[in-house]
Amino acid sequence: GFSVLTPKKNTNSKHLFYMVRSEWFISEVISKSEGVSYPSIQSDKLNNIDVISLPISEQQEIVEYLDEKTNIIDTTITNIVRGEW
């Protein structure tokens, strides 16, 4: 299954993207999931996970920082795979 997450007003969508991929958020989802062989979480439980609300300017700063760092990592991986490292 899947659930569509739509950012609320004053939420940077890329910040939300990074947040839901964080170890903390994933742990929250796992702790609220049900089932063993095919665990799942109900949409209402997913939507009730509290996330930190930051000013939009801080969200943008975090996104820019993470974009920069992940770009460095991606470039390094590409160079290693190509044998350019």
Sequence and secondary structure as in RCSB ss.txt:
>XXXX:A:sequence
GFSVLTPKKNTNSKHLFYMVRSEWFISEVISKSEGVSYPSIQSDKLNNIDVISLPISEQQEIVEYLDEKTNIIDT
TITNIVRGEW
>XXXX:A:secstr
        TT  HHHHHHHHTSHHHHHHHHHH B SSS B  HHHHHT       HHHHHHHHHHHHHHHHHHHH
HHHHHHTT  
